[in-house]
Amino acid sequence: MTAASDATAPSADALAADACAPAVDALASDAVAAGVPGKARAQQVEAVARDVVEDARLRLAVAFPALAPALLGRVATARPLAAALATDGSTLAFDPERTVRAYRGDSAAVARDLLQATLHCLFLHPFAAKHDDARAWNLACDVAAEAAALDVCAGRFACARDERLGAALARLHEAIGPLTSANVYRCLRERAGGAGPLSGWDAREAGDLAACAARDDHALWNRRAARALEPAAAGMRAGGSGDGQAAAWRARAAQIAAALRTAGQTEGVQEGGAFACNLRLARREPARLEDFLRTFCAPEEVLRASDEEFDVIAYTYGLARYGNLPLIEPVEYRPAPKLATFAIAIDTSGSTQGALVRRFVTRAFAAIRGALGPHSEVHLIQADARVQRDDVVRTPDDVDALARSFVVRGGGGTDFRPVFAYLADRRSRGDLADLSGLLYFTDGRGTYPATPPPYRCAFAFLDDAGEAAAVPPWAARIVLSSADVMEGRQR
């Protein structure tokens, strides 16, 4: 990102680079500390720390004008933390002692802490659904944010750990590809199971990456913890909910991208770099499973009362005149979108986590349950390098029975072609002649068919799993959010 175009404008590093240094140094003076009571000294530390935070905001806003609305829009609140800074999306919390200590060690450290906290929000990290491995998710978010920060800063606001961090991120990118939170988290989880591209990493490499990437405190990402913030700050929350905050930050990400395009700037960031990749993902609205399945539905006549034609007067007159005999309109047949013959294939290969598969299946059960009609036939196919099982549901009772007995089968390699061959064989025997479509849930790492099938097909990915997947042009690509898939466990 470039600074202001005015040649006379001060540089971000020169602007107030040492503005807080005298006050910070004074706090470190033993002579000064000895003459100040404990409460008064705490107030002094908080005042200096607040100045340090505001100084960091100003320097970052001057360096990166497009990020200014995101940097300047949060109230700063002092509170004890495990790091210098933390945010819940609307409030920026700072630990006075840790903030002053960080600034004393490196005047650029607090600015980098603030940049990471801001990037977390822009990339929607604090608003994601709860993950099974919180430590891996926190590390994945820090890696994505720091990769983007290095991309954006391009040498400015340099810290002592940057050389080591850059080398670690370069090795990681070479091993797994895009440094986005979902991709890094997935690979860290695979590594924990002894698989995936990071299976060869030892504990030292993983620990070194964590030590370099971690900056801010993620405790406020938990909404219940965030409620402990001061009431004045709590009143400033956009919408007061994680969903409302996520929508607000997604809108900010879109505004930043638009501002960069309007200014004709690349902001010093490569199009395929970590910042551009993460910002693009944050702007993308994830699909909901029900909305996508609705595109495969056909109208069917179903028994349903007509709410539009319901006569309230006749209903109340009947109650008044006959006591317990309301007069209502007869039940009508009305058109409703229902699935006919449809297939959902699930990648159960070793690269796809079993827990994730079970969550998707639970979510899919909830979605298709309301889309089943009198003539529905939905095939739930499990496959890795071969078709493992094909379960058929036709009624809500079938869905409930399968949900109780479902077991993930697979664990081998990934090849999408066996599912297409299986469906082609069934169609040739007349079993699935009216198949309306196929939805294939996968992580994208597999072999795709060379030719398109005679029915509609889509590959579904979670978050950014399909970012680098070579989906054929004849198939649709849809992205489901972690939060949407997690809903299945809550229903």
N, C-alpha and C positions, 0 to 999 in steps of 0.2 A: 504494500500500500504506500502511496506517495503522500507527502505532506502538502500543505497549501501551495498553490502554484505561484503565489507572490514571492518574488526572489528576496524581498526584504523581510519576509516572515521569519521569526526565530525558529530554529530547529527544535525538535522535541527533546533531544538530548541536552541542548543548551538551555532551553527554557526551564528555569527554576530547578536545574539539575541538582543544585546543592542548597536550595532554598530552605530546606528543613534541617540541614546539617548542623547549624549552630545550636538550635534548640535540642536536637537529639544528643549532641555532644555535651550540652549543659546537664542533661539528665544523667549522663554517665559520670559526672563529676562527684567524687566522694564528698567534697567539701559542701557542695550544694545539697546533696542528698542528706547529709548529716543535719542540716539546719532546717529541713522541711518535715513537718509532721506527716505521718503515714497517709492520712486521708487527703491532705493537700497535695502530697506527691502523686497519689493515684489520679487526682484531678488533672495535675500537670501532664502526667503521662498520657491520659486520655486525650487532652487537648492537642498535644504534640502528635499523637498517633492519628487523630482526625485530620490534622493538617497534612500529614504524610499521605494519607489516603486521597485527600482532595488534590494534592500536588500530583499524585500518580494519575488520577483521572484527567487532569488538565494536560499533562504531558502526552498521554495516550490519545486524547481527543485531537490534539494538534498534529500528532504523527499520523493518525488514521481518521480523517474527518468523517468517512462513511460510517465508522463505528460510534461516533459521538453520541447519537441518541441512545444507544444501548449502554454506553459507559456512564452517561450522566443521569439516567432516569431512575436511579434507585436511592432510597434514603439510607444513610450510613448510621448504624447502630452499634454501640460498644457492648461487648459481652464476652465472657470467657469462651475460648475455642481451643481446639487441638492444633490449629494452625493460625496464621495471621488473619486470613480472611475466610468468609463463608457467605453463601447466598442461598435464598430460597426462591429466587426469581424476581422478587419485587423489592426486597430489602437486602442491603449489603451490610453484613455484620463484620466487625473487626475486633480482634483481641488487642487491647492497647499495648500490653507488654510485648507480645510476640511481634506486633507490627513495628514497634520502635526497634526491637532487637534485629529484625530482618533488615530494616533500613540501615541500621548501623553497620551491619555486615556487608551490605551491597545496596547502593542507592537505587539500583534498577530492580531489586528483588520484589518490592511491593507492587511496582507497576506490572511486572510479569505475573504476580499472583492475581492482580485485578484482571489482567487480560485473560488469564485462564478461566477465572470465575465467569467472566462475561461470555467467553466462547462456550463454556458449558451450557449456559442458558440459550445462546443462539442455536446450539446444536440439540437443544431439548433434553439434555441429559438429566436434569433434576426432575423431569416430569414423566420419565419412563416408568413402566410397570416394574414391580419388585422382581428382582432376579434371584435365582436359587443360590448363586455364589456371589455374595455382595462384594467380597474382596476383589474377585476377578472383574466384576462390573465396574467398580471404582477405578481400578487400574486401567481398564479399557477406555473409560471416559477421559482419564488423565492423559493417556497416550494420544488419543484423538485430538484433544485440546492442545497439547504441547506440540504435536506435529503441525497443527494449523498455526500456532503461535510462531514457531520457527519460520514457517512459510511466509507469514505476514511480516514479521519483524525484519527479516533479511539482514541480520547483523546488528540492528538497533536494539536497545534495551538488553544488551548481552549480559549474561550471568556466567559465573565461573563454571557451572555444571553443563553449559550448552554444548561444549565440544563432546563430552562424554554422552550427553543425551542425543546429539545428532548422529553419532556413530551407532548407538543402540537402535534408534528409529530407522536408520538406513538398513541395518541387518534385518529388522523386523519387516520392513516394507518389502525387502527382497524375498523374504520367506512367505509372506501371506498376502501381499498385494495391498489394496487400499487400506489406509490407517483410519478406519471409521470405528466408532465404539462397538457396533454390533459385530463387525468382522473380527476385531481384536478379541472381543469377549468369546465369540464362538471358538476361535483358535486356542484361547487360554483354557476353555473348558475341555476341548479335545486333548490338549496337552496333559491335563489332569488325569485323563483316562488312558494316557500312554499312546495317543494317536494324533493324527493331524500334522501340519507342517512345522509345528513347534515341538514335536515329540523329542527332538534331539537337544533341545535347550536344557541346560542344567539349572539348578537352583540359583547359582551365582548370577547367571545372565538375567534370569527373571527378577531376582532381587535388585540387581543394578538398574534395570529398567524402572522398577517401582520407585527406587530412591531418587532417580533423576526426574521422573515425570510428576510425582506427587507435589502439589503446591497448596491448594486450598482445602478446607475442611468440608466434607460432604454431609455432615450430620443434619443440616437443615433441608436436605433433599427429602427427608422423611417428613411428611406434612404434619404429623403429630408433634414432632420436635419443633417444627417451624412455628407452631402456635404459641410457643413460649416467648416469642419476640414481643417487644413492647407494644401496647395497644395502639399507640399512635402509628407505629409502622405497620401493624396488622391492618389498620384501616385503609392503607394505601394499596393493598393487594388487588391486582386486576382480577375481578370476578371472584376472588376468594377461594378458588378451587384450582387443583392441578390442571384440569382440562382447560379452564379459562386462561391460566397462565401460559400453557403450551400454545394455545391459539394466538395469544398476544405476541409471544416470542417468535412464532412461525411468521406472523405478519411482519415483525421487525426484520427477520432474515430476508423476506421478500423485498422489503423496502431498501435494505442495504444492497442487495443484488441489483435492484433497479437503479439505485443511485450510482453504482459503479458503471452500469451500462450507459446511463445518461451522460455521465462525465467522460465517457469514452476511455476509461482507465481500466487497466488490469490490476491496478493497485500493487504492482510488483509481485503478483501471485500467479503462478503458472495455472493454466486452465485445468490441468489434471492433478494439481497439487492438493495437499490435505485440506487447506482452507476451502478451496473451491468445491471439492468433493463433499465435504461435510455440510457446507452451506446449501448446496444443491439438494442434498437429502433432507435437510431440515425444512426446506420450502415445500417439499412434496407432500401432498395430502395423501395419507395411506387409505387404502380401500377397506370397506367393511365387507365381510364375507356375505352377509345377507344381500347387500346391494349388488354384489357381483353375481350371485346365484339367481337373482331376479332377472338378469338378462337372458338366462337360459329357460325361464319359465314360459309356459303357454297358458292362455286364459281357459279356465274350466268353469262350468256352472256348478256352484255349490249352494247348499242350503244356508241362507243367512238372512236375518231380519234386516229390513231396509230402514236404517236410522233416519235417512232423509225424509221418508214418507211416514214416519211414526206420528200418530195423531194423539198429542198430549191431552186434548180436550176430551176425546172419546174415552181415553184411558181413565182420566179422573172422574168423568161422568159415571162410568160404570162402577167405580169404587163407591161414589156417593149414592148412586141409585140402588145398587144391588149388594152393597156391603163388601163382598170379597170377590167380585166378578168384574175385573177391568175389561174394557172393550178395546181390543188392539187389532191392528192390521194383520192379515194373514202372513205367514212366513213366505218369503219369495226366493226364487233362484236368482243368484247374482254372479257375474263373472269375477273370478279371482285368479291371480297368477299362481300356477302350480308347476312343479317339476314333473316332467314325463319320464323319459328314460335318460339317465344321466350317470356319469362315472366320475368318481373322485379317486385319484391315485395318490398314494402316499409313499414318498421315498423313505424307506426304512434301512438304508445302507449305513455303513459304519460311520460315515461323515455326518450323519444326521443324528442328533441326540435323541435317545429314547424318550426322555421326559418331554422334550419339545414335541415329538410326534404325538404323545398321549394328549398333550394340551390342545394341539391342533385338532385331533380327532374329537375331543370333547367339545371344542368350539364348533366343529363341523356338524356334530350331532345336534347342537342347539340351533344352528342355522337351518339345516334341512328339515328339522322337525316341523317347523311352521310352513314349509314349502311343499309338504306332501299332500297329494290329492288322491282321488279314487283310482287313478290310473298311473300313479307314480311307481317308478322302479329305479332305485339309486344303488349303484354298485360301489362299494368301498374296497378298493384294491390296494393291498400292501405289496411292495416290490422293491428289491435291491437290484441285483444283476439278473434276477428272474422274478416272475410273479409268485409271491408266497401264498397269497390268500385273496379270495374274492367273496366278500360278505354282501348280501343283498337285503335292503330294507324297503318296505312298501308302506308301512303304517307307523304311526308314532310308537305303538307298542313294540314293533320290531327295533326301532331306534333305542328304546329303553333297554330291551333285552341285550342288544349288542353292546351297549355302553357298559352294562354290568359284567360282560364276559370278555371284553376286548383285551387282547394280548398282542403286543408289538412283535412281529415276526420279520426277521431279516438280519442285517448286520454285515452283509458282504459288500461287494463293489457296487458302483452306481452305473446303471445303464437304463436309459428311458425306453429303449426300443422294444424290450419284451412286453411292456404294457400295450403298446400300439399293435404289436403282432398278436397278442392275446385278443384284443378287441376286434381286430380284423378277422381272426378265425371265428369268433363268436358271430360276427356279422355275416360271414360267408355261410354259416349254418342257419341263418335266419333268426337267431336269438335276439340280436340287438340291431335289427334293421332300422329302427327309428331312433337310434342313439342321437341325442341332441347336442352333446358336447362332453368334453373331458377337462377336468381341473386337476392339475398335477402339482402337488405341494412338495417342494424340494429346496435344497440349498444351492442348486445350480451346477454342482460338480458332477457331470455325467455326460454320456454320449447321447446326442439327440438324433432322431430319425432324419434321414436325408430327404424324404418326400412328405408332403402334407397329407393328413388323413381326410376322409370325406365328411368330416364333422368339425365343428368349432373346437378349438383347443386353447388352453391358457396354462401358463406355468406360474404358480404362486410362490412368492418368496417372503421371508420375514425380514422386515426392516430393509437393510441394504445388502442382504445375502446375494441377491441377483444382480448387483451392480456390475460385476465383471462377467456374468454368465452370458454365453453366446447363444441366446435364445433365437431360434430360427425366425425368419421374417413372417412366416405363415402362422405363428403362434402369438397370442397376446402375453404380455408380461404384467402381472399385477403385484403390488406390494402391500402386504398386510402388516399392521403395526403390532408390536409386542403387547401393547395394552389391549388390543382387540382380541388377540389370541388368548391372553390371560383371562379374559372375561369368561371363557368356557369353563374354567375351574371354579368360577364364582356362581354359576347358574345351577 
